Amino acid sequence: MTPRERVQAAFEKRETDKVPVCHISSSAEVASALLGRDAYVGGGKQQWREAAAHWQGEDAHQEFLERSFRDALDLARVLENDLVRVSYWRYDRKPTKRIDDYTYLYEEGREEDWRVLRYDPESEECQILPACIGLAGARAQASPTLDDLARQVAADERALADYQPGERSFAFELRARQLLGPEYAFRVGAVSVGIPLTNTDIWLEAMLLRPDVVERLLDLQVEHARRNVAFLAPLGFRYFFGGLDFAGNDRPMYSPRLFHELLLPRIARISEVCHRAGGYHLYASDGDLWSVADDLFGPLGVDGYYEIDRRAGMDLGRLRSRFPHLTCIGNISSHTLHRGTFTEVVAEALSCLEEAKRSRGIIVGTSNAFVPGTPIENVLALLETIREHR
């Protein structure tokens, strides 16, 4: 079978010639070790790199794009992914000021719409904040208020008028599809919906005190998703990756009631958009999701689930038994890869492979990313185990 046929068979719960594979993501550090060069992939580091490249000029930004595309494809090849990721995190805007090596200011539109990008090299994480709380000095120490959130959503609503996805928005996916042809399946991140991971505390407060602001934010996300799918589906893309982290090791960050009232209707709308276009809606979150699983994975929910957190009790066999339509991606713990022994890594890989062969509907891979600090020996042990036993 081709990689694309293998992935499609997993979504249709059919038998495959060998277990399909998709490692969700990688830090730049681990990818660099695998590729033997400074790899342009990852999360916040890529956003910071793009900011720095824009600041240096058009030639530097073009070099950033070429290296990012090449390294993502090369990493997918080394990982032997059937479902290919070619785009990592981006922030494709030109900063107006460089505050320091790791901080850039974007003075776009009204002053209340300005943003600041701040990067932490040790964690490879990046924050993009309203300028009023992201700049150095006393203002940076202040937490945003509920009124700040309302103003931020209003700015996003104004920006929506100009949002129209096109070839520039998904240039890497379009180029990879043309280069690799119909043999591969491609991940496209176009349908995220959830509570922001920046300033989460105040957003959680808003779910109780200003649900109208939260609903406006979620409706914006749905409209972005609708426009993205409308552009991508006619071009042959079928696997639409979304979601946002909202749970810890023992429960979600908010109640099942709030999930049912605020999140589920928007998730259902995105699923409907994907289905009408002949595609699949996939949702990601770390943590224990069992208390909202019937909503998220039930009849109104999603088709696929990734970042499946084994350490939080999200068991592949139980998921496939309880939700027969659900396609599962991942479940080899990033924590085990980061902190575990060679034996523990091999054991987790083998257990996922065995469940995939027994249950079908499973694409094996890491639960999340190869995080910074992961021993390359553990990553190589994982890849070799899958290669030998899939």
C-alpha positions in Angstrom: 0.0 0.0 0.0 1.1 3.6 -0.5 1.3 5.8 2.6 -1.9 7.6 1.5 -3.8 4.3 1.1 -2.5 3.2 4.5 -3.8 6.4 6.2 -7.1 6.3 4.5 -7.5 2.6 5.5 -7.0 3.6 9.1 -9.8 6.2 8.8 -12.0 3.5 7.2 -11.0 0.9 9.8 -9.7 -1.4 7.2 -6.7 -3.8 7.4 -3.3 -2.4 6.2 -0.2 -4.1 4.9 1.7 -2.5 7.8 0.8 -0.2 10.6 0.6 3.5 9.5 2.9 5.9 11.2 2.7 9.6 12.1 5.0 11.3 14.6 3.1 14.5 15.3 5.9 17.0 15.9 9.5 17.6 16.9 11.5 20.2 18.6 14.3 21.8 16.5 16.8 20.3 18.8 15.8 16.7 18.2 15.2 17.2 14.5 18.7 18.7 14.2 20.2 15.6 15.8 18.3 13.4 13.4 19.1 15.4 10.3 22.7 16.3 11.2 22.2 20.0 10.7 20.4 22.9 12.3 16.8 21.9 11.4 14.2 24.6 10.7 11.2 22.8 12.3 9.5 23.1 15.7 7.1 25.4 17.5 8.0 28.8 19.0 11.5 28.7 17.7 10.1 28.7 14.2 7.9 31.7 14.9 11.0 33.6 16.3 13.1 32.6 13.4 10.5 33.9 11.0 10.3 37.2 12.9 14.1 37.5 12.8 14.2 36.6 9.1 11.5 39.2 8.2 13.6 41.8 10.2 16.7 41.0 8.2 14.9 41.4 4.8 13.3 39.6 2.0 16.3 37.5 1.0 16.6 36.2 4.6 12.8 35.4 4.7 13.0 33.5 1.5 15.9 31.5 2.9 13.9 30.8 6.0 11.0 29.5 3.9 13.2 27.3 1.8 15.0 25.8 4.8 11.7 25.2 6.6 10.2 23.4 3.7 13.2 21.3 3.0 13.8 20.3 6.6 10.1 19.4 7.3 10.1 17.0 4.3 13.5 15.5 5.2 12.3 15.0 8.8 9.1 13.3 7.6 11.3 11.0 5.5 13.6 10.1 8.4 10.6 9.5 10.7 9.0 7.3 7.9 5.7 9.1 8.4 2.8 8.0 6.2 0.8 11.2 7.2 3.2 14.0 6.4 3.6 17.3 8.2 5.2 20.0 6.1 4.3 23.1 8.0 5.4 23.9 11.5 4.6 27.0 13.5 4.7 30.3 11.7 4.2 34.1 12.3 4.3 35.5 8.8 4.3 39.2 9.6 7.1 41.8 9.4 7.9 43.3 12.8 8.2 47.1 13.0 10.7 47.2 15.9 13.3 44.8 17.3 13.3 45.2 21.0 16.1 42.7 21.6 17.4 39.4 20.2 14.3 37.6 21.3 11.6 40.3 21.3 9.8 41.9 18.3 7.0 44.5 18.1 4.3 44.6 15.5 2.6 48.0 15.2 -0.3 47.0 12.9 -3.6 48.9 12.8 -4.8 50.6 16.0 -2.5 50.8 19.0 -4.7 48.3 20.9 -4.2 45.8 18.1 -0.4 45.9 18.3 1.4 42.6 19.2 4.7 41.6 20.8 6.6 38.3 20.1 8.7 37.0 22.9 10.9 33.9 22.6 12.5 31.7 25.2 15.4 29.8 23.7 15.8 27.2 26.4 12.2 25.9 26.1 11.9 26.7 22.4 8.6 28.4 23.3 7.2 31.7 22.0 4.5 34.0 23.2 2.6 36.5 21.0 0.9 39.0 23.3 -1.0 42.3 23.1 1.7 45.0 23.2 0.1 46.5 26.3 1.2 43.5 28.3 4.1 42.2 26.2 6.5 45.1 26.3 9.2 45.5 28.9 8.6 47.6 31.9 5.8 47.9 34.5 3.0 47.3 31.9 4.4 43.9 31.1 3.8 42.8 34.7 0.1 43.5 34.5 -2.2 40.6 33.7 -4.9 41.3 31.1 -8.4 42.1 32.2 -11.7 40.9 30.9 -12.0 44.2 29.2 -8.6 43.5 27.5 -10.0 40.2 26.2 -13.0 41.9 24.8 -10.8 44.5 23.0 -8.6 41.7 21.7 -11.6 39.8 20.3 -12.9 43.0 18.7 -9.6 43.5 17.0 -9.7 39.9 15.7 -13.2 40.5 14.4 -12.0 43.5 12.5 -9.1 41.5 11.0 -11.5 38.8 9.9 -12.8 41.0 7.1 -9.4 40.8 5.4 -8.8 37.0 6.0 -9.0 35.0 2.8 -6.9 31.9 2.6 -4.9 31.4 -0.6 -1.8 29.8 -2.0 0.4 31.9 0.3 -1.4 30.6 3.4 -0.8 26.9 2.6 2.2 27.2 0.2 4.2 24.4 1.9 1.3 21.9 1.6 0.6 22.8 -2.0 4.2 22.5 -2.9 4.7 19.2 -1.1 1.6 17.7 -2.8 2.9 18.7 -6.2 6.4 17.4 -5.4 5.4 14.0 -3.8 2.3 13.4 -5.8 -0.7 11.3 -4.8 1.2 8.6 -2.8 1.3 10.5 0.4 -1.4 11.9 2.8 -0.8 15.4 4.1 -1.6 17.0 7.5 -3.0 20.5 7.2 -3.6 22.6 10.3 -6.6 24.7 9.4 -9.4 24.1 11.9 -8.2 24.8 15.5 -10.9 25.8 18.0 -10.4 26.2 21.7 -9.5 28.5 24.6 -6.1 30.3 24.0 -3.0 28.9 25.7 -1.7 32.4 26.4 -3.2 34.1 29.5 -5.3 31.0 30.1 -6.3 32.0 33.6 -8.2 35.1 32.5 -9.8 33.2 29.6 -11.0 30.6 32.1 -12.5 33.4 34.2 -14.1 34.8 31.1 -15.9 31.4 30.5 -17.8 32.1 33.7 -18.1 35.9 33.8 -18.0 36.9 30.1 -19.1 33.8 28.1 -20.2 36.3 25.4 -16.6 37.2 24.7 -15.6 33.5 24.7 -18.4 32.7 22.2 -17.3 35.5 19.9 -13.7 34.2 20.0 -14.8 30.6 19.2 -17.1 31.8 16.4 -14.2 33.6 14.9 -12.2 30.3 15.0 -15.1 28.5 13.3 -15.2 31.1 10.5 -11.5 30.8 9.9 -11.9 27.0 9.7 -14.8 27.3 7.3 -12.8 29.5 4.9 -9.7 27.3 5.2 -11.6 24.1 4.4 -13.4 25.8 1.5 -10.1 26.6 0.0 -8.2 23.4 0.7 -10.8 20.7 0.1 -11.2 21.3 -3.7 -7.4 20.9 -3.9 -7.6 17.4 -2.5 -6.7 17.9 1.1 -8.8 15.7 3.5 -7.1 15.5 6.9 -7.8 18.7 8.8 -6.0 19.0 12.1 -7.2 21.3 14.9 -7.9 21.4 18.6 -6.2 23.1 21.5 -4.8 21.8 24.8 -7.4 22.0 27.6 -6.7 19.3 30.1 -4.2 18.1 32.7 -3.2 14.7 33.9 -6.5 14.2 35.9 -9.2 16.4 34.3 -9.9 19.2 31.8 -9.3 22.8 32.9 -13.0 23.6 32.9 -16.2 21.7 33.5 -17.9 19.3 31.2 -20.9 21.7 31.3 -18.9 24.5 29.9 -17.3 22.2 27.3 -20.8 21.1 26.3 -22.3 24.6 26.1 -19.4 26.6 24.6 -17.0 24.2 22.8 -19.2 21.4 21.5 -21.4 23.4 19.2 -18.4 25.0 17.5 -16.6 21.6 17.2 -19.7 20.2 15.7 -20.0 23.0 13.2 -16.4 22.5 12.1 -16.9 18.7 11.8 -19.9 19.4 9.6 -17.9 21.7 7.4 -15.2 19.1 7.0 -17.7 16.3 6.2 -19.5 18.4 3.6 -16.1 18.9 1.9 -15.3 15.1 2.0 -12.8 15.5 4.8 -12.0 14.5 8.3 -11.9 16.7 11.5 -9.1 15.8 13.9 -8.8 17.3 17.4 -5.8 17.4 19.7 -5.3 17.9 23.4 -3.0 16.5 26.0 -4.4 15.3 29.3 -7.3 13.3 30.6 -10.4 13.9 28.4 -12.6 11.1 29.6 -15.1 13.4 31.3 -15.9 15.1 28.0 -15.1 12.1 25.7 -18.8 11.4 24.8 -19.1 15.0 23.6 -15.8 15.3 21.9 -15.8 11.8 20.2 -19.5 11.2 20.1 -21.9 11.7 17.2 -21.5 15.5 17.1 -17.8 15.4 17.6 -14.6 14.7 15.7 -13.3 11.9 13.4 -9.8 11.7 14.7 -7.9 12.3 17.9 -4.2 13.0 18.3 -1.8 13.9 21.1 -3.3 10.9 22.9 -1.9 11.1 26.5 -1.1 7.6 27.7 0.1 9.0 31.1 -3.2 10.7 31.7 -5.2 7.4 31.1 -6.1 7.8 27.5 -5.9 4.2 26.5 -6.0 3.2 22.8 -7.9 0.0 23.3 -10.6 1.7 25.4 -10.9 4.5 23.0 -11.4 2.3 20.0 -13.8 0.1 21.8 -16.0 2.9 23.1 -15.8 5.0 19.9 -15.6 2.6 17.0 -15.7 5.4 14.4 -12.7 7.3 16.0 -9.3 7.2 14.4 -6.4 7.5 16.9 -3.0 9.0 16.2 -0.1 8.6 18.6 0.0 7.4 22.2 3.8 6.7 22.6 4.4 9.1 25.5 6.6 12.1 24.9 7.4 12.0 28.6 8.7 8.4 28.3 10.8 9.4 25.3 12.2 12.3 27.3 12.7 10.7 30.7 12.4 7.0 30.2 14.8 4.2 29.6 15.5 2.4 26.3 13.4 -0.6 27.6 10.5 1.6 28.5 10.5 3.3 25.1 10.6 0.0 23.2 7.8 -1.4 25.4 5.5 1.5 24.7 6.1 1.4 21.0 5.4 -2.4 20.9 2.1 -2.0 22.9 0.9 0.7 20.5 1.8 -1.4 17.5 0.0 -4.5 18.9 -3.2 -2.5 19.6 -3.1 -1.0 16.1 -2.9 -4.5 14.6 -5.7 -5.7 16.8 -8.1 -2.7 16.7 -7.3 -1.1 13.3 -8.1 2.6 13.1 -4.8 3.5 14.8 -1.9 5.5 13.3 1.1 4.9 15.6 3.5 7.7 16.7 4.5 10.0 19.5 1.7 11.3 21.7 2.9 14.9 21.1 6.4 16.1 20.1 10.0 15.0 20.5 10.6 17.7 23.2 13.9 19.6 23.8 16.2 17.5 25.8 14.9 14.1 24.5 17.9 11.7 24.3 18.5 10.9 20.6 19.2 7.3 21.6 15.5 7.0 22.7 14.2 8.5 19.5 16.4 6.1 17.4 15.2 3.2 19.6 11.6 4.2 18.9 12.1 4.5 15.1 13.9 1.2 14.9 11.3 -0.7 16.9 8.5 0.6 14.7 10.5 -0.2 11.6 11.0 -3.8 12.7 7.5 -4.6 14.0 5.0 -2.5 12.1 
